[in-house]
Amino acid sequence: MENNNYSLSDEKSITATFMSKVYSWMTFALAITGFIAMYVASSEALKSVFFSKYPFYGLIIAELGVVWYLSARVAKLSYSTAVAMFILYSCLSGLTLSVFFTVYTSSSIASTFFITAGTFAVMSIAGFYTKKDLSGFGSIMIMGLVGVIIATLVNFFLKSEMLNYIISYIGVMVFIGLTAYDTQKIKLMATQVDGENAKKASIMGALTLYLDFVNLFLYLLRVMGNRK
């Protein structure tokens, strides 16, 4: 009985340490993204460089490339390289997200951020502590995400304001659900890896939750934000 108790205690300690690293890296990346976004939005010189058509599309392609490479090759990368790529991605995101700081008012960005943070915290806590397996729920959310992406591409040509709002509301619900699902998935990962693999897993976990947070923020901003 004592050995079982010790094992359970040890498992909880490992999980807590791992999740602490995940949230620390996520918070650090969000801070970098936010700082760069605000700095670029406040500089006319930088806006003239990054907001022109081809450089902006180039940044988006670079973002997708970094995420794809990091996700696909993380097992073969060193921990320091994984960290560097994660930080690079947060910087690129800051550059692309800076456009929203020029479109929406500072007060609506701030209020949306705090609403996002509160919603994210509640759903992440729910995903961490729930005893229910969220795998099936997560699959539904992933299908919903695919639907949102397809609808967004279609609306790029239709330019329907009504469809845009519908996509935004569905996007909010999808990323609220994914936050809980991803948190549970990352928690279960904690005791399945060790050593350098655990360190790299914490980076990938942070990237996953970072993406959930940023996308939830953007969809909420589209619903609640006030344009300048």
N, C-alpha and C positions, 0 to 999 in steps of 0.2 A: 504493500500500500504506500509506503514511504517513497519507494522508487517511482511509482506511478505519479505521485504528487510532484516529485522533483522533476520528472519529465514534462509534465504539464506546465509547471512553473518556468522551466527552461524554454519551452516552446513559446510561451507568452513573452518572455524576455527577448527572444530572437525576433519574433514578429514585431514587437514594439520598437526595437532598434532599427529594423529594416524599414518600417513605415515612417519612422522619424526621418531617416535619410531621404526617403521618397518625397515627403512633404517639404523638407528643407531644400532639396534641389528644385522642386517645382516652384516654391516661393522665390528662390533666387532667380530662376529664369523669368518669372513674371515681373520681377523688379527690373531686370535688365530690359525686357521688352517695353515696359511702361516708360522707363527713363528715355530710351531711344526714341520711342514714338512721340513723346512730348517735346524732346529736343529738336527733332526734325520738323515737327509741326510749327515750331516757333522760329524757324530759320527760313527766310525767303530763299536764300541761296541753295540750301539743301532741298527745299521743296521743288525748286526749278530743275534740279538734277534728277531726283527720284520720282517725281510725279509725272514726268513726261512718259509717253506711251511705251516705248521699247524698254527703257530701264526698269519701269514698274513691272512689266510682264517678265522681264529677265529675273527680277527678284522673286516673283511667284514661282517661276520654274526652278530657281535655285533652292527655294524652300522645299518644294516637293522632292527635289533630288536629294537633299540632305536627309530628310525624313526617310525616304525610301532606302538610301544607302545605310543609314544607321540601323534601321529596323532589319534589313536583310543581312547585314554583315556584322552585327554586334558581337556574335559569338566568336568571330575571328579577330575582332579589334581589341587593342589594349584598353584598359580602364581609362587611362589618360586621354586616349584618342576619342573614346566615347564621350567623355566629359567635354572635350574641345568641340566636338560636333554638336552636342546638345546646346552649348553656349552659342555656337555659331548660328544655330537655328533660332534661338531666342533673339539674337541680334537682327537676323533677317526678318523675323516676325515684327520686330519693333519698327523696322523701316517700312514694311507694307501696311502695318496698322496705323501708322502716323496719319494716313489719309483720313481716318475716322475722326482724328482730333481736329481736323480742319473743317469737317462737315458738321459735327455735332457740338453743342455748347459744352463748356467745361463742367457746368453744374449737372447736366444730364449724364455725362460720362462718369462723373464721380458718384452720383446716386445709383446708376446702373452697376457700377463696379461693386459697391457695397451690397446691393441686392444679389448680385452674382455670387459674391463671397459668402453671404449668408446661406443662399440656396445650396451652393456647392458644399459647404460645411455640413449642413443637415443631411444631404443625400450621401455624402462620403461617410459620415458617422453611421447612417442607416446601413450602408453597404458593408461596413466593417463589423458591425455587431449583429446583424441579422443571422439567424441560424438557417434560413431558407436558402436553398441553392438557386442562384439567380441566372444560371446558364440559359435556361429557356427564355427568360425575360430579356437577357442580353441579346439573344438571337433576334428577337422581335425588334429591339432597338436598332440593331445593325441593319436589318431590313428597312426600317424606317429611315435610317441615315442614307441608305442607297436611294430610296425614294426621294428624299430631300435633294440629293445631289442631281438626280435626273430632272426633277421639277425645276431646279435652279437653272440648269442648262437650257431647258425648254423656254423658261421665262426670259432668258437672256435675249431671245429672239422676239418673244411675244410682248415683253415689256408691260405686263399686266400688273397694276398696282394692287389689285385685289389678290391675285395669285401670290404676289410678293409677301403680303401680310399672312396669308395662309401658310406659306412655306416657313415664315419666321416663327409663327406660333408652334407649328409642328417641330421645327428645329429646336425650340426651347424645350419641349417635352422630351424629344429624343436625347438631348444631352443631359437633361436632368436624370433620365433613366440610365444612361451610359455611365454617369458619375458613380452611381451606386454599384452597378455591375462591375465596372473596372476596378473600383476599390476592393470589392470582394476578391476579384481575380488576382490582384496584386498582393493582397493579404495572404492568399493561399500559396503564392509563389515564395513567400519569405522562408519557409522551412524546406523548400525543395532545392535551394541553391546555397552554396557556401563559397568562401574565399573570394577571389576576384570575380567569379561569376555572380556572386551576390551583389558586389559593388556595381557591376554592369547592369544587373537586373534592377537595381534601385534607380539607375539613370533611365532605363526604359519605362519603369513605372512612373517616374516623374514626368517623362515626355507624354505618356498616355493621359495622365491627369491634367497636365498643362494644356493639352489639346482640348480636353473636355471643358476646362475652365474658360479658355479663350473663345471657343465656339459658343458656349452658353452666353458669355458676355456679349458677343457680337449679335447673336439672335435677339437677346433681350434689348440691346441698344436699338436694333431696327424696329422693335415693338414700342419701346418706351422713350427713346431718345428724341430730344428736340433739336432740330437742325438750326444752324445759324442763319 
